[in-house]
Amino acid sequence: MADKSGTSRRLDKVVLNATGGQNGGPSASASSGDTRFTPPVAPESTEVESLEGWGFADTRFVVQPDGSTVLTGTRYNISNVALPDLMPWFAAKLASPLSYENRNEPHYPPQIPEARKDEKLVAALREFLKEDQLTDDPKQRLRRGHGHTGGEIWAIRYTKLDRVPDLVVFPRSHEEVVRLVEVAMKHGACVIPFGGGTNVTEALRIPLAEKRVVIAVDMRQMNRILWLDPVNRMACIEAGATGRHLMSELAKFGLTMGHEPDSLEFSTLGGWIATNASGMKKNRYGNIEDLVLDMQVVTAQGIVERPRQAPRESVGVNPRQYMFGSEGNFGIITTAVVKLFPVPEVQRYGSVLFPDLKAGLAFLYELQKSGAVPASVRVMDNTQFHFGQALKPAKHGLAAKLKSEVEKVVVTKLKGYDPYKLAVATVVFEGSREEVAFQEKTLYRIAAEHGGMKGGGANGERGYQLTFGIAYIRDLTFEHWAIAESFETSVPWSLAMDLYERVQRRVEKEHAAMKLPGKVFFTGRLTQVYQTGVVIYFYLGFYAKGVKDPVGAYAALEHAAREEILAAGGSLSHHHGIGKIRRDFLPEVYSEGALALNRKVKAAIDPDNVFGASNSGINGPVALTPDEEAH
C-alpha cells in the first residue's frame, strides 16, 4: 500500500527526483525503496454537465437573429464570439435552408418509463450506501440509459427511449462496489456500469426484454488517485476519474498519462478500458492497452486483481486482457494502475497545407517511416478545412482583412492550390527540446517534399483545441433539422485513399437512392498513424426535415458506409467499440469459433447475466425498441 505517513518534505524530494527537478534538469539522485505516496484529495468539482446534450450545461451553440452563431460560456477559444459564416456554410453544404427561423425545437425531457421497484433490494443497498448515493429520479435514470450517438440524443429530445435504468447508484469505494454486486446477485437485479456516458455505440441502451430491476452504477464519485509513484512513473487511479480531472491532478506533480481522446473532458478511465480507447496523442503515449499495467475488477465470480505490478510479464493468460473492450459485459472496473510520463519540456503546435488529401496521406506515410512522428498529427480533408474556416469569428479592422487576403493570394496564386481540393494538417509536438527540434525539422522537410506549405503554429493550436469545442456542433444541427454523427476505422496504408473515396461515393449513392433532402454531408480526416496503416475518422449527416424517421434513415446510411469500409479493407472500429450499433457486423470480422469462445467466457464468468449490458453481441440479438422486438 502507499505510504500515507511521509512528510511533505519527503514527498517533494521524491517528485523532484522523478521529474528532473523544478526546471527540468537532471535529478540529483534516484530514490529507492517504496516511492509511492498518496496525493491530497482534490476538491469536488462544481461543474455541471448537460443532461440533454453534449458537454457542460453552460455551453451550447445558439443561432442569433442576424444568422451568426455563438458558443455560450467562456470555456473554449471560440466561446462567446460571433461566428457569422457557420450556419450559412452548413446550409450550403447540405443544400438546405438551415437558418435562425427554421428551428426544430427540442422537447426535453421525453416521456420517461416508470421505474421498476424492489423495496428489499433498496433496503439492502441502504445498509451500506448513504441517502445521496441512490436515486430513482427520472432525469437521472434517463441520462444513465444512453450514450451520445445521434440517435440517442435525437430520442431524448424529440421522441423517447423505451427502457432506462430503474435505479442509479453512486459508489465511493471498491468495497462498496463489491457489496453492491453481491446485493444485485442476491436480489436478481441487473447491473450496468456508467462512466462518462460519452460512447457512440448504444452501449448503455437497455434491451427491451430486460424485466429485472436495472441498476446503473455511476462510477464518477470514485475519482481519486490512490497512490502515485513518480520514480517508477505509475499511479493507481479509481476508474471513475474523468480525463480532465486526471490531467489537472497529475500535472500538479509534473506528470501526465498522455491519453487525450476527443471526449477527454467527460470520459473516464474505466470507460477508456471498457471500450479499448485511443487518444489524439497516441503516437507518443500509446493506446489505452499500452498505458494500463493492471486493474481491479468486480465480477460475479469474485475480484480480479493482483498484488503487484511489473514493467512486463509472461504469466499465462492474464484475466485483465478480457476487460479491454469488455463494454460492461464481465464486471465493473474499479481501479487501474497506469503508466505516467513527465509533462513534456516543450509543447509546440504546427500546421501544414497540402494541395489535396492524397498528398497529405503520402506525407503521413513517409513521416511514419522517418521515426519523427509527433505526439499528434492529423490531416483533414477539404470539407473539414472549410469547416474550420467557418468557425472563425468575423474579421475586424483593415490589418486583419489585409492579412487574410494576402494569405489567400499566397495559397491559391503563388502555391497554385485549388481551394476546393487542399487539405490541412494540424500538429502537436511534445518532448525534450532536442526531440521537438528533430521532429519539426523532419516533418516540415517531408511536408515540403509532398507539396506542403507551413500554415503556422497558431492555426495548429486552434485546430487541435477546436476538437473540444466542435463536439457541441452535433446538437446545434439537430435544432435546425439536420442529423449527423461520427464513425471511424483503421486501414492499411495501401488501401486508405481507395477506402475514403469508396465510402464517399457509397453514401452519396445511398443518400440519393433514399430520396433524402438536399445533399449528404460527408467529411473525413486521417488521425492516428501506425507502421501498418492509418485511422480515418468520418462525419456523416443530412437535412432531415420532412423525413419520416430521421434516426432510422441515418442508421441505414451509416450501415451502408460501414459495409463499404469492410469491403474496402478497413476495420469494424478503431476506438469507438462495438456496443449494440455494430453487432450485426461481428460475423464478418470474427470466425464462429471466436464468437463462440466469447459467448462461453461470458457464460462462465457471469452465468446469470448480472452484467446485462448485452454489448458486442455477447448475448446474441437484442431489441431496443418495440419495432425491433416485433421483428
Backbone torsions as a table, in degrees:
resi	resn	phi	psi	omega
1	MET	NA	161.8	-179.6
2	ALA	-69.1	150.1	177.1
3	ASP	-79.3	109.2	-177.4
4	LYS	-95.5	-0.6	-174.3
5	SER	-107.0	-0.8	-178.0
6	GLY	-65.9	149.3	179.2
7	THR	-76.5	162.8	178.3
8	SER	-63.9	-28.0	179.0
9	ARG	-66.1	-42.3	178.3
10	ARG	-65.7	-41.0	179.1
11	LEU	-58.9	-46.8	-179.3
12	ASP	-62.2	-39.0	-179.8
13	LYS	-63.8	-43.8	179.7
14	VAL	-61.5	-45.3	-178.4
15	VAL	-64.5	-43.2	-179.9
16	LEU	-63.7	-43.6	179.2
17	ASN	-61.9	-38.4	-175.5
18	ALA	-75.1	-33.7	-173.6
19	THR	-102.2	3.6	175.1
20	GLY	86.0	27.5	178.4
21	GLY	82.3	169.8	-174.4
22	GLN	-67.3	-26.7	-176.4
23	ASN	-105.6	13.4	175.4
24	GLY	84.4	6.5	179.4
25	GLY	-78.2	177.2	-178.8
26	PRO	-66.1	146.9	-179.5
27	SER	-71.2	150.1	-179.2
28	ALA	-70.2	-35.0	179.7
29	SER	-160.0	160.6	177.2
30	ALA	-94.7	125.4	178.4
31	SER	-68.4	154.7	178.9
32	SER	-132.7	168.7	-178.0
33	GLY	82.2	-153.4	179.2
34	ASP	-80.1	108.9	-176.3
35	THR	-104.9	17.8	177.3
36	ARG	-87.1	151.0	172.1
37	PHE	-149.1	163.1	179.0
38	THR	-100.1	114.4	179.5
39	PRO	-67.7	158.9	174.3
40	PRO	-60.9	148.4	178.1
41	VAL	-72.0	129.5	-179.1
42	ALA	-71.1	150.5	175.7
43	PRO	-60.0	147.5	179.2
44	GLU	-66.6	135.4	-179.0
45	SER	-69.3	140.7	176.4
46	THR	-106.6	4.4	-179.4
47	GLU	-70.9	135.3	-176.0
48	VAL	-104.3	128.2	177.9
49	GLU	-94.4	151.4	-179.8
50	SER	-70.0	143.0	174.0
51	LEU	-93.4	-15.4	-172.9
52	GLU	-117.3	10.5	179.6
53	GLY	-174.2	-169.1	-176.7
54	TRP	-72.8	143.2	160.9
55	GLY	84.3	-152.7	-177.5
56	PHE	-80.8	148.4	-176.7
57	ALA	-65.1	-24.9	-177.7
58	ASP	-91.2	8.4	-173.8
59	THR	-128.2	121.3	174.8
60	ARG	-163.4	153.3	174.9
61	PHE	-80.8	134.9	179.4
62	VAL	-131.9	130.9	176.3
63	VAL	-85.5	130.6	-178.6
64	GLN	-89.3	161.8	178.9
65	PRO	-56.5	-28.5	179.6
66	ASP	-82.1	2.8	177.9
67	GLY	93.2	-11.5	177.3
68	SER	-77.6	163.4	-178.3
69	THR	-120.5	141.7	179.7
70	VAL	-129.4	133.4	171.6
71	LEU	-90.4	114.7	-174.8
72	THR	-68.1	162.9	179.4
73	GLY	84.4	-168.3	-176.8
74	THR	-134.5	19.9	-169.8
75	ARG	-78.9	-29.0	-169.6
76	TYR	-122.2	164.7	-175.6
77	ASN	-72.1	-4.9	173.9
78	ILE	-112.5	10.8	-177.7
79	SER	-73.9	144.2	169.4
80	ASN	59.8	30.8	172.5
81	VAL	-129.7	148.8	-179.6
82	ALA	-73.8	130.5	176.7
83	LEU	-113.2	91.3	-171.1
84	PRO	-71.7	-21.9	-171.3
85	ASP	-98.0	-10.5	-170.3
86	LEU	-64.5	-55.8	-177.1
87	MET	-67.3	-41.3	174.3
88	PRO	-59.9	-36.7	179.5
89	TRP	-66.1	-45.6	177.0
90	PHE	-59.5	-43.4	-179.4
91	ALA	-60.5	-40.7	179.4
92	ALA	-68.0	-42.6	-178.8
93	LYS	-64.8	-36.8	-178.4
94	LEU	-89.9	-5.4	-175.9
95	ALA	50.2	47.6	-173.7
96	SER	-144.3	157.2	-172.4
97	PRO	-84.8	59.8	174.4
98	LEU	-70.8	129.2	-176.7
99	SER	-165.4	172.8	177.0
100	TYR	-59.2	-41.9	-175.2
101	GLU	-74.8	-29.6	-174.0
102	ASN	-91.0	84.2	-172.5
103	ARG	-111.7	146.9	174.5
104	ASN	-113.9	83.3	-172.1
105	GLU	-63.1	127.5	177.0
106	PRO	-66.4	154.5	179.0
107	HIS	-123.6	47.5	179.4
108	TYR	-81.0	140.3	-1.4
109	PRO	-83.9	156.0	175.9
110	PRO	-79.3	-178.3	170.2
111	GLN	-65.4	126.3	-175.8
112	ILE	-109.5	128.5	-178.9
113	PRO	-57.7	144.6	176.1
114	GLU	-62.4	146.6	179.3
115	ALA	-78.6	136.8	169.7
116	ARG	-71.1	142.5	-174.8
117	LYS	-112.7	144.8	170.9
118	ASP	-150.4	94.8	-174.0
119	GLU	-63.6	-35.1	179.3
120	LYS	-66.5	-37.9	176.9
121	LEU	-63.0	-48.0	-179.0
122	VAL	-62.9	-41.2	179.0
123	ALA	-61.7	-39.1	178.8
124	ALA	-67.2	-36.5	177.9
125	LEU	-69.0	-36.0	-178.0
126	ARG	-71.5	-10.4	176.7
127	GLU	-67.1	-23.9	-179.3
128	PHE	-133.2	-4.7	177.0
129	LEU	-110.7	145.5	179.0
130	LYS	-80.2	168.4	-175.7
131	GLU	-56.0	-40.8	-176.4
132	ASP	-82.2	7.2	178.5
133	GLN	-100.7	4.2	176.1
134	LEU	-136.2	142.6	172.9
135	THR	-154.0	146.2	169.6
136	ASP	-119.0	23.2	176.1
137	ASP	-55.9	130.2	-174.4
138	PRO	-56.3	-45.6	-178.2
139	LYS	-66.6	-36.8	178.5
140	GLN	-68.8	-37.7	176.4
141	ARG	-66.1	-43.2	179.7
142	LEU	-58.9	-45.3	-177.2
143	ARG	-61.7	-32.9	-179.5
144	ARG	-84.3	2.0	-180.0
145	GLY	-102.2	9.6	180.0
146	HIS	-154.1	159.8	172.5
147	GLY	-105.5	-137.7	-174.4
148	HIS	-127.3	33.0	167.2
149	THR	-67.1	155.9	177.6
150	GLY	-57.9	-39.6	-179.1
151	GLY	-63.0	-37.7	-179.8
152	GLU	-69.2	-44.4	179.8
153	ILE	-68.4	-37.2	175.3
154	TRP	-60.1	-41.3	-177.9
155	ALA	-63.5	-44.2	-176.9
156	ILE	-75.7	-15.7	179.2
157	ARG	-97.3	-29.8	-170.9
158	TYR	-128.6	-20.8	179.7
159	THR	-129.7	-110.1	178.1
160	LYS	-170.9	166.0	168.7
161	LEU	-106.4	137.4	-173.8
162	ASP	-85.0	-15.4	179.6
163	ARG	-149.5	128.6	177.2
164	VAL	-134.8	167.3	178.3
165	PRO	-58.2	155.4	-179.6
166	ASP	-96.1	-19.8	-176.5
167	LEU	-152.0	140.4	175.7
168	VAL	-114.4	130.6	-178.2
169	VAL	-122.9	141.4	-177.4
170	PHE	-120.4	84.9	179.0
171	PRO	-68.6	154.3	-179.4
172	ARG	-122.0	6.0	178.5
173	SER	-159.7	161.0	175.9
174	HIS	-58.1	-42.4	-177.7
175	GLU	-61.9	-37.3	177.8
176	GLU	-67.0	-35.2	176.9
177	VAL	-65.8	-40.9	178.2
178	VAL	-58.9	-48.2	-178.9
179	ARG	-66.3	-38.2	179.3
180	LEU	-59.4	-45.8	179.9
181	VAL	-65.6	-38.8	177.6
182	GLU	-60.9	-44.7	179.0
183	VAL	-63.9	-43.2	179.5
184	ALA	-60.8	-42.1	179.3
185	MET	-64.9	-42.3	-178.5
186	LYS	-65.0	-37.7	-174.9
187	HIS	-100.1	7.7	175.0
188	GLY	68.6	36.4	178.9
189	ALA	-97.0	165.0	176.9
190	CYS	-105.7	138.5	-176.4
191	VAL	-119.0	129.3	177.3
192	ILE	-129.5	118.0	178.9
193	PRO	-69.6	146.1	177.9
194	PHE	-131.6	126.7	176.6
195	GLY	-104.0	-102.6	177.7
196	GLY	-96.0	-9.7	-179.8
197	GLY	68.3	29.2	-175.0
198	THR	-100.3	-0.3	-175.2
199	ASN	-61.2	153.3	176.6
200	VAL	-121.2	44.7	-177.0
201	THR	-133.3	8.3	-175.3
202	GLU	62.7	25.4	-176.8
203	ALA	-65.1	-25.5	-178.3
204	LEU	-94.0	-6.0	178.5
205	ARG	-65.5	138.0	-176.3
206	ILE	-98.3	129.7	178.1
207	PRO	-55.1	137.7	-178.0
208	LEU	-62.0	-27.8	-177.8
209	ALA	-78.6	-4.3	-178.2
210	GLU	-74.0	110.1	-176.2
211	LYS	-100.7	-8.9	178.9
212	ARG	-75.5	165.2	169.5
213	VAL	-67.2	127.8	-178.7
214	VAL	-102.8	122.4	178.4
215	ILE	-103.4	117.3	171.6
216	ALA	-86.9	123.3	-176.8
217	VAL	-101.8	95.9	-179.5
218	ASP	-79.2	115.7	-171.2
219	MET	-89.4	-0.2	-164.4
220	ARG	-74.7	-9.1	171.7
221	GLN	-83.9	-7.0	171.8
222	MET	-98.7	82.9	-172.6
223	ASN	-131.2	20.5	-175.6
224	ARG	-86.3	150.8	165.6
225	ILE	-86.7	107.9	-174.0
226	LEU	-72.4	-39.8	169.8
227	TRP	-153.6	153.8	-178.8
228	LEU	-132.2	134.1	-179.8
229	ASP	-123.6	93.0	-175.8
230	PRO	-73.8	-19.4	178.7
231	VAL	-74.1	-49.2	179.4
232	ASN	-92.5	2.7	173.7
233	ARG	53.5	60.9	176.7
234	MET	-139.8	159.6	172.5
235	ALA	-150.6	147.4	172.2
236	CYS	-104.9	119.2	-170.8
237	ILE	-127.7	139.1	176.9
238	GLU	-68.9	148.1	-168.0
239	ALA	-71.5	-15.8	-178.7
240	GLY	-87.1	2.1	179.7
241	ALA	-67.7	128.8	176.8
242	THR	-80.3	162.8	179.9
243	GLY	-60.6	-41.1	-178.2
244	ARG	-66.1	-34.8	178.2
245	HIS	-68.0	-44.7	179.9
246	LEU	-61.4	-45.2	-179.1
247	MET	-59.5	-47.0	-175.8
248	SER	-70.1	-38.1	-177.5
249	GLU	-74.0	-42.2	179.6
250	LEU	-68.6	-33.3	-179.6
251	ALA	-62.4	-26.0	177.9
252	LYS	-61.5	-22.3	-179.3
253	PHE	-111.5	17.0	178.0
254	GLY	70.6	26.8	-174.8
255	LEU	-128.5	160.9	177.0
256	THR	-149.1	152.7	172.0
257	MET	-87.4	-25.1	175.8
258	GLY	79.4	1.5	-176.9
259	HIS	-92.1	111.8	-176.5
260	GLU	-130.4	79.6	172.5
261	PRO	-71.0	166.9	177.2
262	ASP	-57.5	-29.1	-177.7
263	SER	-91.0	17.8	-173.0
264	LEU	-43.8	-43.0	-173.1
265	GLU	-66.3	-25.3	-169.8
266	PHE	-123.7	-26.5	-179.2
267	SER	-74.5	160.4	-172.1
268	THR	-118.4	162.2	178.0
269	LEU	-57.4	-44.9	178.6
270	GLY	-63.8	-38.0	177.5
271	GLY	-66.0	-37.1	177.9
272	TRP	-60.9	-41.8	179.7
273	ILE	-67.7	-46.4	-175.0
274	ALA	-66.3	-22.0	178.4
275	THR	-107.1	0.0	-177.6
276	ASN	56.0	60.4	-167.4
277	ALA	-79.7	166.4	175.1
278	SER	-136.2	152.2	-179.7
279	GLY	-118.4	169.8	-177.1
280	MET	-66.3	-23.1	-179.9
281	LYS	-106.3	28.5	178.3
282	LYS	-52.4	-35.8	-174.7
283	ASN	-57.4	-33.3	-179.7
284	ARG	-95.6	-41.5	-169.3
285	TYR	-103.6	-17.1	-179.6
286	GLY	97.5	169.7	174.4
287	ASN	-83.3	176.0	-174.8
288	ILE	-60.9	-35.7	-179.9
289	GLU	-67.8	-21.7	176.1
290	ASP	-81.8	-22.1	-172.5
291	LEU	-96.0	-24.1	-176.3
292	VAL	-93.2	121.3	178.4
293	LEU	-88.9	-33.2	-178.1
294	ASP	-163.1	171.3	179.4
295	MET	-158.1	163.9	176.7
296	GLN	-118.2	127.1	-174.5
297	VAL	-133.8	132.8	175.6
298	VAL	-94.9	118.9	-179.9
299	THR	-121.0	174.9	177.2
300	ALA	-70.8	-15.6	179.1
301	GLN	-98.3	0.1	-176.9
302	GLY	125.2	-166.2	-174.7
303	ILE	-97.7	127.7	173.1
304	VAL	-90.5	112.8	-179.8
305	GLU	-160.6	165.6	178.4
306	ARG	-139.2	152.8	-173.1
307	PRO	-77.2	-19.3	-175.8
308	ARG	-153.7	167.5	-179.2
309	GLN	-125.6	148.9	176.2
310	ALA	-131.5	163.9	-178.7
311	PRO	-56.8	-40.4	175.0
312	ARG	-160.5	149.9	-178.7
313	GLU	-141.8	158.4	168.1
314	SER	-124.0	94.7	-171.7
315	VAL	-127.2	37.3	-178.2
316	GLY	78.0	-159.0	179.4
317	VAL	-76.8	115.9	-178.2
318	ASN	-89.2	119.8	-177.6
319	PRO	-56.0	-24.9	-178.1
320	ARG	-61.5	-27.7	-177.3
321	GLN	-60.2	-28.7	180.0
322	TYR	-71.9	-12.2	-178.0
323	MET	-87.4	-21.0	175.3
324	PHE	-71.0	117.1	-177.6
325	GLY	79.3	14.1	-176.1
326	SER	-73.6	-21.7	173.3
327	GLU	53.0	38.6	175.5
328	GLY	81.4	3.7	-174.4
329	ASN	-77.0	-26.9	-169.8
330	PHE	-113.3	-16.7	-177.9
331	GLY	165.9	-169.7	179.7
332	ILE	-115.2	120.1	175.6
333	ILE	-75.4	125.8	-177.9
334	THR	-107.7	-35.6	176.5
335	THR	-143.8	160.9	174.5
336	ALA	-144.4	144.2	171.9
337	VAL	-98.5	123.2	-173.1
338	VAL	-123.4	156.7	173.6
339	LYS	-76.1	150.4	175.8
340	LEU	-126.9	161.5	179.7
341	PHE	-133.9	151.3	173.2
342	PRO	-64.3	142.8	170.7
343	VAL	-55.1	129.4	-172.5
344	PRO	-59.3	142.4	177.4
345	GLU	-61.5	-36.9	-177.8
346	VAL	-131.8	135.7	168.9
347	GLN	-130.7	122.6	178.0
348	ARG	-134.8	150.0	179.1
349	TYR	-107.4	156.5	176.1
350	GLY	-153.5	168.3	175.2
351	SER	-151.1	154.4	-179.0
352	VAL	-140.4	133.6	172.2
353	LEU	-94.5	137.5	177.4
354	PHE	-122.3	154.0	-179.1
355	PRO	-62.1	-29.7	178.1
356	ASP	-164.0	175.3	-177.0
357	LEU	-66.4	-34.5	179.7
358	LYS	-61.6	-40.7	176.6
359	ALA	-65.8	-37.1	177.2
360	GLY	-64.5	-38.4	177.4
361	LEU	-66.0	-44.2	178.6
362	ALA	-61.4	-39.2	176.2
363	PHE	-60.2	-46.8	-179.8
364	LEU	-61.6	-38.7	-179.6
365	TYR	-63.8	-46.0	179.3
366	GLU	-68.9	-36.2	178.8
367	LEU	-63.1	-43.0	179.4
368	GLN	-60.7	-38.7	-179.6
369	LYS	-71.1	-21.2	-173.5
370	SER	-77.0	-18.8	-175.6
371	GLY	79.5	13.7	-177.4
372	ALA	-120.1	32.0	-178.5
373	VAL	-69.5	125.9	179.3
374	PRO	-75.6	176.0	-178.4
375	ALA	-55.0	-43.2	178.9
376	SER	-142.6	133.8	172.3
377	VAL	-146.2	121.5	-176.6
378	ARG	-131.3	132.0	178.6
379	VAL	-107.9	119.4	-177.0
380	MET	-100.6	141.2	-179.7
381	ASP	-72.5	-179.9	-173.7
382	ASN	-62.8	-37.8	179.8
383	THR	-64.1	-42.4	179.2
384	GLN	-69.1	-31.5	174.5
385	PHE	-60.1	-48.6	-179.6
386	HIS	-69.5	-31.4	174.6
387	PHE	-59.3	-45.8	177.2
388	GLY	-60.5	-38.5	178.3
389	GLN	-66.1	-36.8	179.7
390	ALA	-68.8	-18.8	179.3
391	LEU	-90.1	9.2	178.4
392	LYS	-90.6	143.9	177.9
393	PRO	-69.0	166.2	178.6
394	ALA	-62.4	143.7	178.5
395	LYS	-86.2	129.4	-179.8
396	HIS	-120.8	140.0	177.8
397	GLY	92.5	149.0	-177.2
398	LEU	-63.7	-40.5	-177.1
399	ALA	-62.0	-44.6	-179.3
400	ALA	-64.4	-40.6	-179.1
401	LYS	-69.6	-39.0	177.4
402	LEU	-64.0	-41.9	179.5
403	LYS	-60.4	-42.8	179.8
404	SER	-62.9	-42.3	-179.3
405	GLU	-67.4	-38.8	178.0
406	VAL	-62.7	-43.2	179.3
407	GLU	-60.5	-40.2	179.6
408	LYS	-64.4	-40.8	179.8
409	VAL	-63.7	-44.0	-179.3
410	VAL	-60.9	-45.8	-175.5
411	VAL	-70.5	-47.3	-171.5
412	THR	-89.8	-32.5	-176.2
413	LYS	-95.1	-57.2	-175.3
414	LEU	-71.5	-42.7	-179.7
415	LYS	-86.6	-19.6	178.1
416	GLY	76.1	20.3	178.8
417	TYR	-74.5	138.6	171.1
418	ASP	-80.9	118.4	-176.5
419	PRO	-62.3	-15.1	179.4
420	TYR	-103.7	15.0	173.7
421	LYS	-130.2	-24.6	-171.8
422	LEU	-61.5	152.6	177.5
423	ALA	-123.2	163.5	-178.1
424	VAL	-136.4	138.5	175.1
425	ALA	-105.3	134.4	170.7
426	THR	-109.5	138.9	-170.1
427	VAL	-131.1	141.0	170.8
428	VAL	-123.6	118.3	175.9
429	PHE	-98.4	132.3	175.7
430	GLU	-140.9	143.0	177.2
431	GLY	146.5	-159.6	175.3
432	SER	-72.6	167.1	178.7
433	ARG	-60.0	-39.7	-179.1
434	GLU	-65.8	-44.5	179.3
435	GLU	-60.5	-49.0	-176.6
436	VAL	-64.9	-40.4	178.6
437	ALA	-61.5	-42.7	178.3
438	PHE	-63.8	-45.0	-179.0
439	GLN	-63.6	-43.8	-179.8
440	GLU	-62.0	-48.7	-178.2
441	LYS	-59.6	-45.1	-177.4
442	THR	-69.8	-44.7	-176.6
443	LEU	-62.9	-46.6	-176.5
444	TYR	-71.2	-29.2	174.8
445	ARG	-65.5	-47.5	-179.6
446	ILE	-65.5	-38.9	178.3
447	ALA	-60.1	-44.3	-179.8
448	ALA	-62.4	-37.5	178.9
449	GLU	-63.7	-19.7	179.2
450	HIS	-111.0	25.2	174.7
451	GLY	80.6	14.1	-177.1
452	GLY	-82.2	153.3	178.9
453	MET	-131.8	133.0	179.4
454	LYS	-56.6	136.6	178.9
455	GLY	-111.7	-3.4	175.3
456	GLY	99.1	152.2	-179.5
457	GLY	-70.2	-34.7	-178.6
458	ALA	-62.5	-40.7	178.0
459	ASN	-67.4	-36.3	178.2
460	GLY	-65.2	-44.9	179.3
461	GLU	-64.4	-43.6	-179.8
462	ARG	-61.8	-42.3	-179.9
463	GLY	-63.5	-39.9	180.0
464	TYR	-69.4	-46.6	-177.0
465	GLN	-70.1	-25.4	178.2
466	LEU	-60.3	-24.4	-179.4
467	THR	-51.3	-40.9	-176.5
468	PHE	-77.7	-37.8	-179.2
469	GLY	-71.1	-40.4	-174.4
470	ILE	-75.1	-9.1	175.6
471	ALA	-59.6	-22.7	179.9
472	TYR	-81.2	-9.5	-175.8
473	ILE	-61.9	-40.5	-176.5
474	ARG	-54.4	-43.6	-178.8
475	ASP	-66.5	-33.5	175.8
476	LEU	-62.4	-45.9	-177.1
477	THR	-62.6	-36.6	178.0
478	PHE	-56.7	-40.6	-175.4
479	GLU	-73.3	-3.5	177.4
480	HIS	-130.2	31.8	168.7
481	TRP	73.9	22.5	172.6
482	ALA	-115.1	149.2	177.3
483	ILE	-126.1	133.8	-174.7
484	ALA	-151.2	158.7	178.3
485	GLU	-160.3	168.8	179.0
486	SER	-112.8	157.1	171.5
487	PHE	-156.0	166.3	-170.6
488	GLU	-147.7	168.3	176.5
489	THR	-158.2	162.9	167.0
490	SER	-118.4	148.4	-170.7
491	VAL	-151.0	143.7	175.5
492	PRO	-57.2	149.1	-177.2
493	TRP	-51.7	-44.5	-172.6
494	SER	-68.9	-14.9	-178.1
495	LEU	-107.9	-5.0	-168.1
496	ALA	-62.9	-49.9	-175.4
497	MET	-67.4	-39.1	178.4
498	ASP	-63.2	-40.7	179.4
499	LEU	-62.6	-48.9	180.0
500	TYR	-54.6	-48.3	-176.4
501	GLU	-68.7	-37.6	179.4
502	ARG	-65.9	-41.7	179.8
503	VAL	-65.1	-41.1	177.9
504	GLN	-60.8	-46.8	179.4
505	ARG	-62.5	-40.3	-176.7
506	ARG	-65.2	-45.0	-177.9
507	VAL	-69.7	-32.9	176.2
508	GLU	-65.5	-41.6	179.1
509	LYS	-64.9	-45.4	-178.1
510	GLU	-68.2	-38.6	178.1
511	HIS	-59.1	-43.6	178.6
512	ALA	-67.1	-42.7	-177.8
513	ALA	-64.8	-31.7	179.9
514	MET	-83.3	-4.4	179.2
515	LYS	56.5	42.5	177.6
516	LEU	-80.2	153.9	-175.8
517	PRO	-66.3	155.3	170.9
518	GLY	61.0	-145.4	179.1
519	LYS	-115.6	150.2	177.8
520	VAL	-72.6	141.8	174.7
521	PHE	-95.3	121.0	-178.2
522	PHE	-141.2	131.2	176.4
523	THR	-156.1	158.6	-179.6
524	GLY	-151.4	160.7	174.1
525	ARG	-139.8	152.2	176.9
526	LEU	-95.1	121.1	-171.8
527	THR	-112.8	-109.5	-175.6
528	GLN	-63.0	142.2	179.6
529	VAL	-115.2	148.8	177.9
530	TYR	-131.7	166.4	175.1
531	GLN	-59.3	-33.2	-172.9
532	THR	-99.4	-7.2	-178.3
533	GLY	172.6	-163.4	-171.4
534	VAL	-142.7	156.4	176.1
535	VAL	-95.3	138.0	173.5
536	ILE	-118.6	127.4	-176.8
537	TYR	-114.3	119.3	-174.3
538	PHE	-107.3	152.1	165.2
539	TYR	-121.2	139.1	-176.2
540	LEU	-139.6	138.3	178.2
541	GLY	-167.3	175.3	178.2
542	PHE	-161.8	163.4	176.6
543	TYR	-77.7	129.6	-167.9
544	ALA	-113.6	0.7	-177.8
545	LYS	-64.5	128.8	-178.6
546	GLY	89.8	-9.7	178.2
547	VAL	-80.4	128.2	-174.0
548	LYS	-61.3	-44.9	-177.6
549	ASP	-132.5	82.5	-176.9
550	PRO	-58.2	-40.7	-178.9
551	VAL	-65.9	-43.3	178.3
552	GLY	-64.9	-38.6	178.9
553	ALA	-65.6	-42.8	178.2
554	TYR	-63.8	-42.9	-179.8
555	ALA	-58.8	-41.0	179.0
556	ALA	-65.9	-39.2	-179.8
557	LEU	-66.8	-45.4	178.8
558	GLU	-67.3	-35.3	177.8
559	HIS	-60.5	-42.2	177.6
560	ALA	-64.0	-40.5	177.9
561	ALA	-61.6	-41.1	-179.8
562	ARG	-68.0	-37.3	174.6
563	GLU	-57.1	-45.0	-177.9
564	GLU	-67.8	-38.4	177.7
565	ILE	-57.7	-48.8	-178.7
566	LEU	-66.2	-40.3	179.1
567	ALA	-65.0	-28.6	-178.7
568	ALA	-89.9	3.0	175.1
569	GLY	98.4	11.4	178.8
570	GLY	-88.2	169.3	179.1
571	SER	-85.1	160.8	177.9
572	LEU	-66.4	-35.8	175.3
573	SER	-160.0	149.9	173.6
574	HIS	-100.1	-44.0	-178.1
575	HIS	-146.5	-7.0	178.9
576	HIS	-76.8	-31.7	-178.1
577	GLY	96.0	-170.0	-174.0
578	ILE	-106.6	-50.3	-176.9
579	GLY	55.1	-130.1	175.6
580	LYS	-112.2	-16.1	-171.9
581	ILE	-73.6	-25.2	-178.0
582	ARG	-115.9	12.8	-174.1
583	ARG	-62.2	-30.8	-177.7
584	ASP	-65.9	-20.0	-177.7
585	PHE	-89.9	-7.6	-174.4
586	LEU	-57.7	-39.1	178.4
587	PRO	-62.0	-16.6	178.6
588	GLU	-85.1	-16.6	-177.7
589	VAL	-115.0	-11.4	176.8
590	TYR	-129.3	147.5	172.8
591	SER	-72.9	163.5	178.2
592	GLU	-62.7	-33.0	177.4
593	GLY	-63.4	-39.5	179.1
594	ALA	-67.8	-42.8	178.7
595	LEU	-64.6	-39.4	179.1
596	ALA	-65.1	-38.5	178.6
597	LEU	-60.1	-45.6	179.2
598	ASN	-62.9	-40.4	178.6
599	ARG	-64.2	-38.3	-179.0
600	LYS	-72.3	-34.2	175.2
601	VAL	-63.5	-44.4	177.4
602	LYS	-58.5	-46.0	-178.8
603	ALA	-63.6	-34.7	-179.9
604	ALA	-75.3	-42.8	-177.6
605	ILE	-73.8	-38.7	-170.4
606	ASP	-139.1	67.4	-173.1
607	PRO	-62.1	-26.3	-179.8
608	ASP	-95.4	7.1	178.3
609	ASN	53.3	45.5	176.5
610	VAL	-60.2	-41.7	177.6
611	PHE	-91.2	86.5	-165.7
612	GLY	-97.7	30.6	179.0
613	ALA	-62.2	-28.8	177.0
614	SER	58.5	42.9	177.5
615	ASN	-90.4	167.4	176.4
616	SER	57.8	24.9	178.5
617	GLY	67.9	14.8	-171.7
618	ILE	-66.2	-28.0	178.9
619	ASN	-110.6	19.7	-178.3
620	GLY	78.5	-167.0	-177.4
621	PRO	-63.5	141.1	174.6
622	VAL	-132.8	145.2	178.2
623	ALA	-102.4	136.3	179.5
624	LEU	-108.0	-13.5	-179.4
625	THR	-136.3	160.0	176.9
626	PRO	-57.8	-34.9	179.2
627	ASP	-63.3	-43.8	178.4
628	GLU	-65.0	-39.6	-178.9
629	GLU	-63.8	-37.5	-178.8
630	ALA	-67.1	-26.3	-178.2
631	HIS	-98.1	NA	NA
